[in-house]
Amino acid sequence: MEGIILGLLIPLMGTMLGSGFVFFMKKDMPPLLQKALLGFASGVMVAASVWSLLIPSMNMCSHMDKWSVMPAAVGFMAGIGFLLAIDYITPHLHLGKSKPEGPRSHLSRTAMLSLAVTIHNLPEGMAVGVVLAGAMQSGAGITAAAALAMSLGIAIQNIPEGAIISMPMRAEGNSRTKSFLLGSLSGIVEPLGGLIVILLASMMTPVLPYLLAFAAGAMIYVVVEELIPEASEGEHSNIGVIGFSAGFVLMMILDVVLG
């Protein structure tokens, strides 16, 4: 039980650590650094989706022979659809944008920035939770080390994300302390989302392959819809590519070595 709690909290610790950068950095984050960090986060999430989620999902269904890909395909598309729906019904404001997305609302810019980050963090928490659920179940083929690799990988990419979140909060006119708290609170959804997935998987073991792929689809949606476009805007988009490569390789190494 302690291992599960720790696995759920490690990513939150990464977000809090990154949000703390607001106490040491200037009001605005240099654009090149932001591109590199966005690319890095994208690389970690894509690698985690493949090695930690989609491949284990298919391996768990190996008894289905060539149809072992179907639960992964169904779960992946369900994850994409879920985030698409959340994105559509939730008023939110992406970093660096002036026009909100979703239904019209009277929420403040800070509140809508926070909602955008919450949408972003939810699939990461689900991913950690479903891998932890797999490690808890015998015969799932997911080791405790693999679950630790996922938790550490998400935590590492949450460090730059925390900074990317808290710095714009500061630029919006909030105090450093409030920006830190808002950045840290944005990560609360991760352990909560992970816990919900663990409870769901424990009640319905056969859905685990679908849940693994569902989390992968949700994360890929965030990468393609938000992170990569933001990392590619304007000049020096190659910085985002370098960051993506570094994040992808790091997560791949973590998953293979620890898993």
C-alpha positions as CSV (number, residue, x, y, z in Angstrom):
1,M,0.0,0.0,0.0
2,E,2.8,2.4,0.8
3,G,4.4,1.7,-2.6
4,I,1.1,2.6,-4.3
5,I,0.9,5.9,-2.4
6,L,4.5,6.7,-3.1
7,G,4.0,5.9,-6.8
8,L,1.0,8.2,-7.0
9,L,2.7,11.1,-5.2
10,I,6.1,11.0,-7.0
11,P,4.7,12.8,-10.1
12,L,3.1,15.5,-7.8
13,M,6.5,16.1,-6.2
14,G,7.9,16.7,-9.6
15,T,5.3,19.3,-10.4
16,M,5.9,21.1,-7.0
17,L,9.6,21.1,-7.6
18,G,9.2,22.7,-11.0
19,S,6.6,25.2,-9.7
20,G,9.2,26.3,-7.2
21,F,11.4,27.7,-10.0
22,V,9.1,30.8,-9.9
23,F,11.0,31.9,-6.7
24,F,14.3,31.9,-8.5
25,M,13.6,32.9,-12.1
26,K,12.6,36.2,-13.7
27,K,9.0,37.1,-14.5
28,D,9.1,35.6,-18.0
29,M,10.6,32.3,-19.1
30,P,13.0,32.6,-22.1
31,P,11.2,31.3,-25.2
32,L,14.0,29.0,-26.2
33,L,14.0,27.3,-22.8
34,Q,10.2,27.0,-22.9
35,K,10.4,25.3,-26.3
36,A,13.0,22.9,-25.1
37,L,11.0,22.0,-22.0
38,L,7.7,21.5,-24.0
39,G,9.6,19.3,-26.4
40,F,11.1,17.3,-23.5
41,A,7.7,16.8,-21.9
42,S,6.3,15.6,-25.3
43,G,9.1,13.1,-25.7
44,V,8.6,11.6,-22.3
45,M,4.9,11.2,-22.8
46,V,5.2,9.6,-26.3
47,A,7.8,7.1,-25.1
48,A,5.7,6.3,-22.0
49,S,2.7,5.8,-24.2
50,V,4.5,3.3,-26.4
51,W,6.7,1.3,-24.0
52,S,4.8,1.5,-20.7
53,L,1.2,1.5,-22.0
54,L,0.5,0.3,-25.6
55,I,3.1,-2.6,-25.7
56,P,2.0,-4.0,-22.3
57,S,-1.6,-3.7,-23.4
58,M,-0.9,-5.9,-26.5
59,N,1.3,-8.3,-24.5
60,M,-1.6,-8.9,-22.0
61,C,-3.8,-10.0,-25.0
62,S,-1.2,-12.2,-26.7
63,H,-3.6,-15.2,-26.4
64,M,-5.7,-13.4,-29.0
65,D,-2.9,-13.9,-31.6
66,K,-3.1,-11.3,-34.4
67,W,-6.2,-9.7,-32.8
68,S,-4.2,-8.8,-29.7
69,V,-4.0,-5.3,-31.1
70,M,-7.7,-4.7,-30.9
71,P,-8.1,-3.9,-27.2
72,A,-5.1,-1.5,-27.5
73,A,-6.7,0.1,-30.6
74,V,-10.1,0.5,-29.0
75,G,-8.7,1.8,-25.7
76,F,-6.4,4.3,-27.6
77,M,-9.3,5.8,-29.6
78,A,-11.4,5.9,-26.5
79,G,-8.7,7.9,-24.7
80,I,-8.5,10.3,-27.7
81,G,-12.3,10.7,-27.6
82,F,-12.4,11.3,-23.9
83,L,-9.8,14.1,-24.0
84,L,-11.5,15.6,-27.0
85,A,-14.8,15.8,-25.1
86,I,-13.1,17.3,-22.0
87,D,-11.3,19.8,-24.2
88,Y,-14.7,20.7,-25.8
89,I,-16.8,21.2,-22.7
90,T,-14.2,22.9,-20.4
91,P,-13.4,26.6,-20.7
92,H,-9.7,26.9,-20.7
93,L,-6.8,29.0,-21.9
94,H,-3.6,27.5,-23.3
95,L,-0.2,29.0,-22.4
96,G,0.8,31.9,-24.6
97,K,-2.7,32.3,-26.1
98,S,-5.1,35.2,-25.7
99,K,-8.3,33.5,-26.9
100,P,-9.9,30.9,-24.6
101,E,-11.2,27.6,-25.9
102,G,-14.3,25.7,-24.9
103,P,-17.7,27.2,-23.9
104,R,-17.9,30.9,-23.1
105,S,-17.4,31.7,-19.4
106,H,-16.7,34.5,-17.0
107,L,-13.7,32.8,-15.4
108,S,-10.5,34.7,-14.9
109,R,-7.5,34.1,-17.2
110,T,-5.7,32.5,-14.2
111,A,-8.6,30.1,-13.6
112,M,-8.7,29.2,-17.3
113,L,-5.0,28.6,-17.4
114,S,-5.4,26.4,-14.4
115,L,-8.1,24.4,-16.1
116,A,-6.0,23.9,-19.2
117,V,-3.2,22.5,-17.1
118,T,-5.6,20.2,-15.2
119,I,-6.8,18.8,-18.6
120,H,-3.1,18.2,-19.4
121,N,-2.2,16.5,-16.1
122,L,-5.3,14.2,-15.9
123,P,-4.0,11.6,-18.5
124,E,-0.6,11.5,-16.8
125,G,-2.1,10.6,-13.5
126,M,-4.3,8.0,-15.2
127,A,-1.2,6.5,-16.9
128,V,0.7,6.2,-13.6
129,G,-2.4,4.7,-11.9
130,V,-3.0,2.1,-14.6
131,V,0.6,0.9,-14.6
132,L,0.5,0.6,-10.8
133,A,-2.8,-1.3,-11.1
134,G,-1.1,-3.7,-13.6
135,A,1.9,-4.2,-11.2
136,M,-0.6,-5.2,-8.5
137,Q,-2.2,-7.9,-10.5
138,S,-0.5,-11.2,-11.0
139,G,-0.2,-12.3,-14.6
140,A,-0.4,-8.8,-16.0
141,G,3.2,-8.8,-17.0
142,I,3.9,-5.4,-15.5
143,T,6.6,-5.4,-12.8
144,A,6.9,-3.0,-9.8
145,A,10.1,-1.7,-11.4
146,A,8.1,-0.8,-14.6
147,A,5.6,1.1,-12.5
148,L,8.4,2.9,-10.8
149,A,9.9,3.8,-14.1
150,M,6.6,5.3,-15.3
151,S,6.2,7.3,-12.0
152,L,9.7,8.6,-12.2
153,G,9.4,9.4,-15.9
154,I,6.3,11.4,-15.4
155,A,7.8,13.1,-12.3
156,I,10.9,14.1,-14.4
157,Q,8.8,15.7,-17.1
158,N,6.6,17.4,-14.5
159,I,9.6,19.4,-13.3
160,P,9.9,21.5,-16.4
161,E,6.1,21.5,-16.7
162,G,5.7,22.9,-13.2
163,A,8.0,25.8,-14.2
164,I,6.1,26.3,-17.5
165,I,2.9,26.5,-15.5
166,S,4.0,28.7,-12.6
167,M,5.9,31.3,-14.7
168,P,2.9,32.4,-16.8
169,M,0.8,32.5,-13.6
170,R,3.4,35.0,-12.4
171,A,3.4,36.9,-15.7
172,E,-0.4,37.3,-15.3
173,G,0.3,39.4,-12.2
174,N,0.0,36.8,-9.4
175,S,2.5,36.8,-6.6
176,R,5.3,34.3,-6.6
177,T,3.7,32.4,-3.7
178,K,0.3,32.2,-5.4
179,S,1.9,31.2,-8.7
180,F,3.7,28.4,-6.9
181,L,0.6,27.2,-5.2
182,L,-1.5,27.3,-8.4
183,G,1.3,25.4,-10.3
184,S,1.5,22.8,-7.5
185,L,-2.3,22.4,-7.2
186,S,-2.5,21.7,-10.9
187,G,-0.7,18.5,-10.2
188,I,-3.2,17.3,-7.6
189,V,-5.3,15.8,-10.4
190,E,-2.6,13.3,-11.1
191,P,-2.7,11.2,-7.9
192,L,-6.5,11.6,-7.8
193,G,-6.8,10.4,-11.4
194,G,-4.4,7.6,-10.7
195,L,-6.3,6.4,-7.7
196,I,-9.6,6.3,-9.6
197,V,-8.0,4.2,-12.3
198,I,-6.5,1.8,-9.7
199,L,-9.9,1.3,-8.1
200,L,-11.6,0.8,-11.5
201,A,-9.0,-1.8,-12.6
202,S,-9.2,-3.7,-9.3
203,M,-12.9,-4.1,-9.7
204,M,-12.8,-5.0,-13.4
205,T,-9.5,-6.9,-14.1
206,P,-10.4,-7.7,-17.8
207,V,-10.5,-4.0,-18.7
208,L,-6.8,-3.4,-17.8
209,P,-5.5,-3.7,-21.4
210,Y,-8.2,-1.2,-22.5
211,L,-7.2,1.2,-19.6
212,L,-3.5,1.0,-20.5
213,A,-4.3,2.0,-24.1
214,F,-6.9,4.6,-22.9
215,A,-4.2,6.4,-20.9
216,A,-1.9,6.3,-23.9
217,G,-4.5,7.8,-26.2
218,A,-5.2,10.6,-23.6
219,M,-1.5,11.5,-23.3
220,I,-1.0,11.4,-27.1
221,Y,-3.9,13.8,-27.5
222,V,-2.3,16.3,-25.2
223,V,1.0,16.0,-27.0
224,V,-0.4,16.5,-30.5
225,E,-3.0,19.1,-29.6
226,E,-1.0,21.2,-27.2
227,L,2.6,20.5,-26.5
228,I,4.1,20.0,-30.0
229,P,2.3,23.0,-31.6
230,E,3.5,25.2,-28.8
231,A,7.0,23.9,-29.1
232,S,7.0,24.4,-32.9
233,E,5.6,28.0,-33.0
234,G,7.8,30.8,-34.2
235,E,11.6,30.7,-34.7
236,H,14.0,28.0,-33.5
237,S,11.4,25.2,-33.6
238,N,14.4,22.8,-33.8
239,I,15.0,23.4,-30.1
240,G,11.7,21.6,-29.4
241,V,12.8,18.7,-31.5
242,I,16.0,18.4,-29.5
243,G,14.0,18.5,-26.3
244,F,11.6,15.9,-27.6
245,S,14.5,13.6,-28.5
246,A,16.0,13.9,-25.1
247,G,12.8,13.2,-23.3
248,F,11.9,10.3,-25.5
249,V,15.3,8.6,-25.1
250,L,15.3,9.2,-21.3
251,M,11.9,7.6,-20.8
252,M,12.8,4.7,-23.1
253,I,15.9,4.0,-21.1
254,L,14.0,4.3,-17.8
255,D,11.4,1.8,-19.0
256,V,13.8,-0.7,-20.5
257,V,16.4,-0.6,-17.7
258,L,14.0,-0.5,-14.7
259,G,11.2,-2.5,-16.3
